[in-house]
Amino acid sequence: MFWISGLLGLLLGLSPFVFGYAGHAIALWTSIVLGALVILIAIIGQSSTAMDKRWEYWVIGLSGLAAFIAPFVFGYSNVVTLLWSGLILGALLAVLDGYKAFQTPPTMEHPH
């Protein structure tokens, strides 16, 4: 699951350059910072040996939520490509990782 989140984080970070809104400073830095955060946490989650990885899913899910609401908070919702890239990528991150954050963590069973 973390590789999907990492890929979505990469898309989020590259979206200003792919969709041509690198000239919009607030949208550019919002996408880069949130994308980098998602990638970093996805790498930590993928490489971690801990059984309970809910905190990683929470951080990525909340980053997705931030990407979803950023166009409205920072006032660039009137630019269609900015709006839709944030809505789509943010929703995917929030739903996928939010779902995983609410799942019961696996438990270690001791053999009898």
N, C-alpha and C positions, 0 to 999 in steps of 0.2 A: 504493500500500500504506500510506503514512503517513497518509492520510486515514482509513483504516479503524482504524488504531491510535489516532489522535486521537479518533475517535468512541468507541472502547472506553474510552479514558482519561477522556473526558467522562462516560460512563456510570458508570465506577468512582468518579469524584469526586462524582457526584450520587446514587449509590446509597443513601447514608445517609438522604437526604431522600425519595427515591422509595419506598424500602422501609421507612421509618419507624424506622430505628435511629440517628437523629441524637442521641439521648440517651445512647448508649453512647460515651463519650469516646474510648477507644482505637480502636474500630472506625471512628468518625467521622474522626479525624485520620489514621489509616492510609489510608483510602479517599481522603481529600482530597489528602494529600501524594503518594501514588502516582499518583493520577489527574492531578494537576497536572504531575508529572514526565513522565508519558507524553505529555501534551498538548504540553508544552514541547519535548521531544525530537522529537515528530512534526512540529512546526512547523519546527524546525531541519532535520530530514531532508528535509522537503518543499521548503524554500527553498534548500537547499544545492546548489551546482553540482558538488560533488565526485563523481567516478565511484564511488568506494568508500564506501558508506554503512553498512558493517558495524557500526561502533561504535554508531550510532544504533539499529540493530536489536538489538544486544547489550544496550544499556541498557533498551530497552523490554521485551525478552524477560525480562531479569532482574527488572524491575519487576513483570511478570506473574507470575513465579515467587514473588516476595515477596508479592503479593496472594493467591496460591494457598495459601501456607503460613502467612500471618498469623493466620488464625483459630485455628490450632493453637499457634503460638508465643505469642500474646497471650492465649490462654485463653478465646476466645469462640466456640469451635466448637460449643458446646451450643445456641446460638441459630440456628435453622434459616435465617432470612433472611440473617444475617451470614455463615454458612458458605457457603451456595450462591452468593451474589453474589460472594464472593471466589474460590470454586472455579471458577465458570463464566467470569467476566471474566478472572481470572488465567490460567486454562488457555488461553483464546483468545489472549491477548496473548503468553504464553510460546510457544505452538505456532506461531502465525503469524509472529511476529518472530524466534523462535528458528530457524525454518526459513530465513528470509531471511538471518540472520546467518551460517549455514553455507554459503550459496551462494558460488560463486566470483565475485569482483567482475568487472564488465565491463572490458575493456581498450580503450585507445585504439589504433585501427589507423591507421597512416599510409598515405596513398595512395602508390602507387609511381609 
